[in-house]
Every structure is written in C-alpha cells, then in structure tokens.
C-alpha cells in the first residue's frame, strides 16, 4: 500500500486527537501556541493533499517536511511549558516521527521520478582504455 494512502488518515487522526487537548491550554498559550500548532497540522494536511494531486509532488513534500519539523518544536515547547503531559508529548512525538518517515520516503521516491533525465551522449563515442 502506498505511503500517500496511509499518510492522510495518520495526520488526520493526530489532528482529531490533539485538537481537544489544545482547547484546554491556559488562555495565555491557547491563542498563540495552540493556534500555531493547529495551523501547522492543517498546513501539513494541505501539503499532503496538494502533493497527492500535483505533478511536482517532491516540492510539496519538501514543504511538508519543513512544517513537520516546525511542529515538532511547537509540541516540544508545549510540553516544556507544561501545557501537554509527558504522555501526550510522547504520543505526538511518535506520531510525528512516523509521519515524517512516511513523507520522507515518499519524497525520496518522487525525487527519483522527477529528476531530469541524464545527459545523452549518443553522439560521442567512448575511447576504450588501454
């Protein structure tokens, strides 16, 4: 089964699980840190959908990887500010790690497909080594 098929439900499930927890953040963090985390999750979901339907998938997957890295730091900050429990942080970190590996694998696969063809040396004859 391809990674793109498994990736969408994976990020969606993380969003469904994490969104209620972000609603419980203290007010001083809810509208800054909480909103940033939700926006990062939405951006990742959007980039995955764009990659799925685009001819230049690697471009969107690269952007998705960048958003995942930003999200990792936001989640870590939420844990360090004691807005997320250690267990919630561990779960998010595991899910983001798996999502990141899936996106990275898909991106690597696409880079091979989207790479420009090698130069054709059909007019040049090789000189045999002596």
Secondary structure, DSSP 8 states (H G I E B T S, - for coil): --HHHHHHHHHHHHHHHHHHHHHTS-HHHIIIIIHHHHHHHHHHHHHHHHHHH-S-HHHHHHHHHHHHHHHHHHHHHHHHTTSS-HHHHHHHHHHHHHHHHHHHHHHHHHHHHHS------TTS------
